[in-house]
Amino acid sequence: MRLSYDYKRHDYFFYSSRNKSFSFERNFHTNTCTFSTDNSSNNTGILYFGNIPRGFSSKKKGKNDIEPRMKPILAISLGDPAGIGPEITAASLRHASHVCHPVLFGHWPTFVKNCHDLSLPTDNICVHSSVKPGETGIQFIPIDGPDAPIVTPGVEAARIQFESLRRAVDAILDGRCDAITTAPVSKAWIDRIQPGFTGHTEYLAERCGMGREDVTMVFTNNELVVGLITTHIPLRDVPDTITRERYVRTLTHVIDIVKRNRPVEVPRIAVAGLNPHAGEDGLLGSEEQNFMLPFCVEHRHFSGALVSDPIPPDAVFRDAFSGKYDGVIAAYHDQALIPLKLGGFGGATNVTAGMPFVRTSPDHGTAYEIAGTGIADPAAMKHAIETAVRLIGPDAKTRHAAPPHIENNAD
């Protein structure tokens, strides 16, 4: 047997034996590789191409077989059991298993019901009390709850969705999982049992010992990245909350996600104004002239990017959707989310940037009104899983790696 691998290019792998030879060529954009054999032109296919050392192990499974390096281990919290989280996760599992080893955290009876409603099997899922490091199939970590499926929102559903998230984050901080994808939760219901809970972004920052000012809520599809200066705060508080430090942080994170999402030599970043017509030279507001424009000028070529002047909010997303920009900095939540959702950004993924690990989620809520009907579209969940794997990249920590240097303080 002969194995060779180019550690400088990290894009080609070749294996040969007495009877067969295989070649693998990596696609950097999709983290996959195409393989072929010299025996038949039909012997081609696609394999996931993931963790370090960005190749395949020489460990034999059979006489002439080689075993792929481990795929990343992805924690998936199922969100509100009364919402569509369990349903869209169930519908995404087959797809997810091609690119990662999924570990699900949620209410088992509810998940089984959703699988049954979708005519999906559950006998291929291993239920464990905690993550098993040697398990390569789909794992499910059940959260204590009623024996019957949960179909209505309430305090019990709130407890389960919060505990699912907490246990999934534990697995990340303990080094048993590489990244996390979160299904939608109800902030209002969780706040009843965990006062002060305002969302995944803020909770994850606290769990990692970080301030809420250290992370950025980012939305991305395959073409555009949008970062928010402020997140879940009242609109009246926005003008007093946008600061230089927040703009530097958000700009840094947006450029980073743009570069990790796809190869861009010089990311083009648009900055959305706060006021109508971007202030109209001070006539409709002073924030653009007094703060935002000087910031944009000073950071014109920040981190190898090209940063615009403040652009009127009603025009910036039109230009971004047309391909003029790779990223957008939005001042507040709805300034970004309304055009994103109206613009067909339904396949977008929410990324918490600035974390010591990757976190993604679909860009929609619990959708109680259609939960359990079988009509929820899993596309956004699939994209969130794909994005997590892509952002982890080939240098992901694996279950054999040391855990992050973060104190696991759940309380």
N, C-alpha and C positions, 0 to 999 in steps of 0.2 A: 504494500500500500504506500502511496506517496501523497503527502499533503503539502500544499503551498498556500501562502497568504501574503498579500502585500500590505504590510503594516503602515506604510507611508501613505498610500492612497485610500486604504480602507474600503475599497469598492469591488474587490474581485477575489473569488475563492475557487480553487481548483482541486478536485479529488480524482485519483485514478487508481485502479487496481488491475489485476490481470485481465479481467473480462469487461470492465466498464470504466468510463470516465464521465465525470460530471463537471460542468462549469456553472458558476453562479455570478451574476452581475448585479450590483446594488443600484437601486433607485433612491437617491438621497431624499427626494420629495415625499415619498410614500413609505419610507422605511421598509421596503420590500425588496426582494431580489428575484430575478428570473433565473431559472435553472434549466439546463438541457443536458442530454446525453448524446454520445456519439453513435448509439445503436439505432436510433430511430428519430426522424424529424418530429414525430408526434410526442416524444417524451419530453415535454416542456411543461412548465407550470410556474406558480408564484408561491414563494415562501415568505413568511415574516422574517425580517432581518433586524435584530434588535440589540441585545445587551453587549457589553464589552466581552471580548475584544472585537466586537463588530464582525464576527465571523461564525464559524461552526466548530463545535468540539470534535476532536478526533476520536472520541470515545465510541467504540463500536456497539451497535445494537445487534448486528448480525455479521455474517461473513464480509459482506460488501457495503453495509449500511453505515451511515454516519448520523449522529444525533444533533439536531439544532441546539444552539445555546439556549438557555432558558429565556422565555419571554418575560416581560415585566409582570409583576404581581399587582393587580389593580383592585383596590378596595372600592366597593360600590355600596353606598348607603341608599336604601330604598325610599327614603323620604316619608311623607305622610302615607300611612297604609290605606287611608280613605281616599287618597288622590290617585293620580295616574302613574305615580312613580313605580310601583311594583309591576304594573302592566307594561310600561315601555321598557323596563329593564328586562322582563321576561322575553319580550319580543326582540331584544337586542343581543341576547346571550349567545346565540349561534355565531353572529357576526363578531362579537367581542372575543370569543374563544379562538378566533383565527389570529388575533394580534396580541392577546394577553392571557394571563391566568386570572379569571375573575374571582373575587371573594366578596360575597354579598352579605350585607348586614340588614336584617329586617325581621318582620313578623312572618314566620314560616307558614301558618295556615292561610294567611291572606295571599302570600306569594303562590302557594299551591293552587288556590282557587283561580288566580289570574292565569297561571299556566294551563290549567284545565279548560278555562274559558277560551283560551287561544289554541287549544289542541296541541299544546307543547308538552314534551315529556319532563318528568322530574326525577326519573330513576338514574339519570346521569349526574345528579347533583349530590355531593357528599356533605351531610350536615354534621358540623363539629361545634363543640362548645367554644373553641378558639381556633385561630388560624394555624393550620398544620404546615410547617415549613416544607415538608417533603411532598406535599400534594400537588399534582400538576393538572388536575381537572378543575371543575367548578366547585367551589366551596360555598357553603351557606352557614353563617353564624347567626343563630336565632336569638331574638330578643324576647324575653319573657312577656307573656300576654295571654289573652283569652284563647281557648281552644278553637273557637269559631273565627272565621274571617272577619275583619273589621271593615265595615262598609260606610260608616258615618263618621264625620269629624267629631272630636271630643277630647276630653282630658286624657283618656287612655291612649288614644291615637297620638296625642301630643307627646306623651311620655315615651312611647315606642319610637317615634321618629327622632326625638332628641337622643335617646339612648343608642339608636342605630348610628347616628352621627358620632357620638362620643366614642363608641367602641371602634368604629372605623378609624378615627383619628388616633386612638390608642395603638392600633396595629401599625399605623404609619410611624408614630414616634418610637415604637418599640423595634422598628426595623424589620417588621414581618411583611410589610407591603411597600411598594415603591411609590405609589401615587393614589389619589382618590378622585372618584367621580361621584357627585352627589345628585340624587333625584330631588325633585322639589319638596320643600317643607312649607308648613303654615307658620309664618312668623307670629301671627296673632295668637294662635293656639299655644305655641311653645312659650310665648311670653307669659302665659297664665301659670305655667309651672316653673319657668326659669325667667323671672323678671329681669328686664334689660336686654333680652335676646332680640337683636335686630336683623340677624341674617347670618348666613354661612361665613361671609367675608370677615365680619367683625369677630365672630366666635373663633374662627381658625387662627386669626392673628393673636388673640388672647391665649389660646392653647399653646402657641409656639413661643410665648413670652415676648411677643412683639406688640407694639402699639398699633392702634388702628390707622395711624398716620404712616405706617411702614409698608402697607400693602395697597394695591390698586385693583379695583374692579375693572376688568377688561373683557370685551366681547370680540370674538374673532370667528371668521369663516376662513375659507381657503384664500381669500383675496384681500380682505380688509380687517384691520385691527382698530378697535375703538376703546379708548381709556377714559374713565370718569374721574374728574377732580374731586367731586363729592358723591356720596352714595345715598344712604337712607337717612336723609335729614329733611326737615320741612323746607319748602321752597323759600320762605321768608328769611331763612338763615344762610342761604347760599352766598349772597354778596359778601358777608362778613367772614365766610369760611374759605374762600378761594385765596390762597396765599402763594408766595413764591416757592416755598418749600413743597407744597402740594403739586405745583406745576413741574418742578424739577423731578420729583418722584414719579409722577404720571408719565412725563415725557421719557424718562429713563426706561420705565417698564414697557411702554408701548413700543419703543424702538427695539427693545430686547425681544418681545414677542414677535414683532414683524420679522426680525432676522431668523428666529428659531422656527417660525411658521413656514417660511419659504425663502429661497435665496434672493436677496435684494441687495445690490451693491450700495446704493444710496437711498435709504428709506425716505419717502416724501411724506411729511407729517403736516396735517392741517390743524390749525387751532381755531375752534369755534368761538366766536364772540359771545359775551354774556347777554348783551342788550339787543333789541331790534336794530337791524342794519349795522350791527357791531358798534353801536353808540352814535353813529352819524357824526363823527368828529366832535363828540362831546355833547351834542344836542339832546341825545336820548339816553345818556348815561356816561359816566366818566371812567368806568373801570378799564375800558379798552385803551384810552389815551394815557391814563395815569399809571397803569400797571401792566396790562397784557402786551401792548405794543413794545414797550421797552424790553420786556422779557423775551419776546420773540426775536427782536433784533440781536440781543445779547447771545441768544442760544440758536442763532440761525443755522450753524453747522454742528450742533451739539451731537457728540458721539457718532460722527460720520453721517448724520442725517441732514435733510434739508427741511427747515421749519418755516412755515408760512407766517405772514402777519395774521392778526385776527380776521376771520372771515364771517360775514353775516350767517347766523345759524340756519336761516331758511335756504341758504345756497350751499353750505359746506358739504352736506350729505349728497346733494345732487351731483356735485363734482366728484365726491369720493366714490359713489356708485358707478360713475362713468369711467373710473380707473385713473383719475388724475392724482389720487393720493393713495398711499399704502396704509396710512394710519390717521386717526382723528383724535384730538383731545377735546372732550366735551366738558362743559362746566358743571353740569348737574345731571341727575339720573334721567329724567324724562326728555331732556334735550337730545339725548342719545337714543334712548329706548323706543320712543315713538317713531322716528324715521326708520330705525333699524327694522322694526317689526312691520311697518307699512311697506318698506322697501324689499320685502321678501327675504329678510334675514333670518327666517325661521329655522334654518339649519345652523345657526350660529351657536357658539359655545361661550359660556361665561368662564373666564379664567381668573383665579385670584393670583395676581402677579406680585412678586416680592417675597413669596413664601419659601422656606427651605425645602419644600417638596411641591410637586405639581398638583393643583386642584382644578377640576373642571366640572361644569354642570350644564344641562340644557337651558336655553334662554326662555323658559316658560314656567308657569306656576303649577299648582296642584290640579287645576281643572276639575274640580269636584263634579261639575255638571255632566261630564262625560265619563267619569271614573267607573270602571266596571262594565262599560258597554262594548269594549273591544274595538273601538274606533279611534283611540288615541294613536297619533302618528309617532312612531319611535325614531324618526329620522334625526331629530335633535339629540336624542340620547346616544344614538350610534355615532354621531359626529363628535359628541363630547368625549366618548371613549376613544375614538380615533385621535382626537386632538391631544388627550392626555398621553397616549402612547408616543405621539410625534414629539411633544414637548419634553417628555422624559428623555428621548433621544437614545443613541446607542451607548451612552455612558451612564445608564441608570444603575443605581444600587440594586443589587439582587438580594434574595433572601440569605445569601451567604456573606453579604457585606456587613460591615459594622453599622449599627443604627446611628441616626443623626445625633449630634451632641445637643439634645434638647431634653430638658427635664420633663418627665411625663406627669404633669400635675393636673389631673382631671377636674379637681374642685376649684 
